[in-house]
């Protein structure tokens, strides 16, 4: 739930006042009709106007964010006899999102090295909700703590443990040793979720796997295609049957797969055909990438048309906005340097149903990639040559490790700014 604490006065008009702790930092109060809460911290409720942070006004029904009204069920897409999937109901991103302790701790290590304006900005970034990655053998044992801390807030998890993970590169190579161990990994998490049936959980499945299934013909990827499809089907067959879990299958990004939308839809349909009664809420895109919201939404529309033509209807989409705030899309698409790309910046803050008028397919903006964790390194046993390119920030640790210099660059280039 959004914090109900009333904002303090900062002017003579009590109906358009906000938290004095916000205004004391030099920020303005939002206009009285702007009740769009981006996130809440100890200073109060924050909104955005003209690409700048502002404090939410007291006139916003006690500071609470108005919740979008559900559409009548008669307007929902009706299942067809040949349809393999209908989106599960409810957008869990409209609920308040959980800001996880691991990210907060990582940001704290950078805050200790910063001062002045940059330090103040980092202290705000610290509380932005980010996804929790389940990407190592011991991760299932950490799930209860996240769920307990989140309470009634939505927790976003990323499952990233498929065998022969990152078959098209080397930086994040790994995953479960076998398909049977992967199924056991999933079963462990599934059983934990069943112990927290009052939780709201989002599960994003295996970034980059669909992209590699569609386009990557190297031996590593070609040899595991059937196994990867089987693994994704199994994950959906488990998590997609839990009513308090909403499942999103990752589908890379538009610069990678938009021209292959039909082939991508075929792969997704095949995976769903073998997922039993498991339901998919939607598709995630732009994870760990730099594409703009607008170009990703064009990809969503194109992929959605291809899926509907094959009987897969009613899916929604989420876009990773953790690193797409700065305008580096053109430069990235020209070079393809996915690793620690220079010039990137934090993007739009996580938000459910962010643009229902012009982007009705979009469930949410979300910081799925942990901004500040490295994509990979140019040195060591897991070195990837892409990370040694001139447009990749050098000095990075291995993928998933905290990269202070990259984090500070993202904060400096944030749009909207902090």
ChimeraX attribute file (.defattr): number of C-alpha atoms within 10 A of each C-alpha:
attribute: neighborCount
match mode: 1-to-1
recipient: residues
	/A:1	12
	/A:2	16
	/A:3	16
	/A:4	13
	/A:5	14
	/A:6	18
	/A:7	24
	/A:8	17
	/A:9	19
	/A:10	18
	/A:11	12
	/A:12	8
	/A:13	8
	/A:14	14
	/A:15	14
	/A:16	21
	/A:17	25
	/A:18	31
	/A:19	24
	/A:20	20
	/A:21	17
	/A:22	23
	/A:23	18
	/A:24	11
	/A:25	10
	/A:26	10
	/A:27	15
	/A:28	20
	/A:29	27
	/A:30	23
	/A:31	19
	/A:32	15
	/A:33	11
	/A:34	18
	/A:35	24
	/A:36	22
	/A:37	22
	/A:38	20
	/A:39	22
	/A:40	20
	/A:41	13
	/A:42	11
	/A:43	16
	/A:44	22
	/A:45	29
	/A:46	24
	/A:47	22
	/A:48	22
	/A:49	15
	/A:50	7
	/A:51	12
	/A:52	14
	/A:53	19
	/A:54	26
	/A:55	31
	/A:56	34
	/A:57	31
	/A:58	25
	/A:59	20
	/A:60	20
	/A:61	12
	/A:62	15
	/A:63	24
	/A:64	21
	/A:65	22
	/A:66	12
	/A:67	11
	/A:68	10
	/A:69	6
	/A:70	9
	/A:71	8
	/A:72	7
	/A:73	9
	/A:74	7
	/A:75	7
	/A:76	12
	/A:77	12
	/A:78	12
	/A:79	15
	/A:80	12
	/A:81	7
	/A:82	9
	/A:83	15
	/A:84	22
	/A:85	23
	/A:86	21
	/A:87	20
	/A:88	20
	/A:89	16
	/A:90	13
	/A:91	17
	/A:92	22
	/A:93	25
	/A:94	19
	/A:95	18
	/A:96	25
	/A:97	28
	/A:98	22
	/A:99	23
	/A:100	21
	/A:101	17
	/A:102	13
	/A:103	22
	/A:104	17
	/A:105	12
	/A:106	19
	/A:107	23
	/A:108	16
	/A:109	12
	/A:110	20
	/A:111	19
	/A:112	9
	/A:113	9
	/A:114	15
	/A:115	12
	/A:116	7
	/A:117	11
	/A:118	14
	/A:119	18
	/A:120	14
	/A:121	19
	/A:122	21
	/A:123	17
	/A:124	16
	/A:125	18
	/A:126	20
	/A:127	19
	/A:128	21
	/A:129	26
	/A:130	27
	/A:131	22
	/A:132	26
	/A:133	19
	/A:134	20
	/A:135	20
	/A:136	14
	/A:137	13
	/A:138	10
	/A:139	15
	/A:140	17
	/A:141	12
	/A:142	12
	/A:143	17
	/A:144	15
	/A:145	10
	/A:146	18
	/A:147	23
	/A:148	12
	/A:149	14
	/A:150	19
	/A:151	15
	/A:152	17
	/A:153	21
	/A:154	23
	/A:155	28
	/A:156	28
	/A:157	20
	/A:158	22
	/A:159	21
	/A:160	22
	/A:161	26
	/A:162	28
	/A:163	21
	/A:164	22
	/A:165	26
	/A:166	22
	/A:167	23
	/A:168	22
	/A:169	15
	/A:170	18
	/A:171	24
	/A:172	22
	/A:173	16
	/A:174	17
	/A:175	19
	/A:176	20
	/A:177	13
	/A:178	13
	/A:179	18
	/A:180	12
	/A:181	16
	/A:182	20
	/A:183	17
	/A:184	13
	/A:185	22
	/A:186	20
	/A:187	17
	/A:188	14
	/A:189	21
	/A:190	18
	/A:191	12
	/A:192	16
	/A:193	21
	/A:194	15
	/A:195	11
	/A:196	15
	/A:197	13
	/A:198	13
	/A:199	19
	/A:200	25
	/A:201	27
	/A:202	22
	/A:203	23
	/A:204	24
	/A:205	24
	/A:206	26
	/A:207	27
	/A:208	22
	/A:209	26
	/A:210	24
	/A:211	19
	/A:212	23
	/A:213	21
	/A:214	22
	/A:215	16
	/A:216	16
	/A:217	13
	/A:218	11
	/A:219	10
	/A:220	15
	/A:221	22
	/A:222	15
	/A:223	13
	/A:224	16
	/A:225	18
	/A:226	11
	/A:227	15
	/A:228	23
	/A:229	20
	/A:230	16
	/A:231	22
	/A:232	21
	/A:233	21
	/A:234	23
	/A:235	25
	/A:236	26
	/A:237	20
	/A:238	21
	/A:239	26
	/A:240	24
	/A:241	19
	/A:242	18
	/A:243	16
	/A:244	19
	/A:245	26
	/A:246	27
	/A:247	30
	/A:248	26
	/A:249	25
	/A:250	25
	/A:251	30
	/A:252	24
	/A:253	26
	/A:254	22
	/A:255	19
	/A:256	19
	/A:257	20
	/A:258	21
	/A:259	13
	/A:260	16
	/A:261	23
	/A:262	20
	/A:263	18
	/A:264	23
	/A:265	23
	/A:266	16
	/A:267	18
	/A:268	22
	/A:269	19
	/A:270	15
	/A:271	21
	/A:272	23
	/A:273	15
	/A:274	17
	/A:275	25
	/A:276	17
	/A:277	15
	/A:278	24
	/A:279	26
	/A:280	26
	/A:281	26
	/A:282	23
	/A:283	24
	/A:284	29
	/A:285	27
	/A:286	28
	/A:287	24
	/A:288	26
	/A:289	25
	/A:290	30
	/A:291	28
	/A:292	22
	/A:293	20
	/A:294	10
	/A:295	14
	/A:296	22
	/A:297	23
	/A:298	14
	/A:299	21
	/A:300	28
	/A:301	18
	/A:302	17
	/A:303	24
	/A:304	23
	/A:305	16
	/A:306	20
	/A:307	23
	/A:308	14
	/A:309	12
	/A:310	16
	/A:311	17
	/A:312	24
	/A:313	22
	/A:314	21
	/A:315	23
	/A:316	21
	/A:317	25
	/A:318	30
	/A:319	28
	/A:320	28
	/A:321	29
	/A:322	29
	/A:323	32
	/A:324	26
	/A:325	26
	/A:326	20
	/A:327	16
	/A:328	18
	/A:329	18
	/A:330	13
	/A:331	15
	/A:332	20
	/A:333	14
	/A:334	8
	/A:335	12
	/A:336	15
	/A:337	20
	/A:338	18
	/A:339	26
	/A:340	27
	/A:341	26
	/A:342	19
	/A:343	20
	/A:344	27
	/A:345	29
	/A:346	27
	/A:347	26
	/A:348	24
	/A:349	24
	/A:350	25
	/A:351	23
	/A:352	23
	/A:353	21
	/A:354	18
	/A:355	14
	/A:356	12
	/A:357	8
	/A:358	9
	/A:359	16
	/A:360	14
	/A:361	20
	/A:362	23
	/A:363	27
	/A:364	24
	/A:365	24
	/A:366	26
	/A:367	26
	/A:368	28
	/A:369	24
	/A:370	23
	/A:371	25
	/A:372	26
	/A:373	22
	/A:374	27
	/A:375	26
	/A:376	27
	/A:377	28
	/A:378	22
	/A:379	16
	/A:380	9
	/A:381	10
	/A:382	17
	/A:383	19
	/A:384	20
	/A:385	16
	/A:386	22
	/A:387	25
	/A:388	20
	/A:389	16
	/A:390	11
	/A:391	19
	/A:392	21
	/A:393	21
	/A:394	19
	/A:395	16
	/A:396	24
	/A:397	20
	/A:398	22
	/A:399	20
	/A:400	17
	/A:401	15
	/A:402	22
	/A:403	23
	/A:404	21
	/A:405	15
	/A:406	24
	/A:407	23
	/A:408	22
	/A:409	17
	/A:410	24
	/A:411	24
	/A:412	20
	/A:413	21
	/A:414	21
	/A:415	21
	/A:416	18
	/A:417	17
	/A:418	21
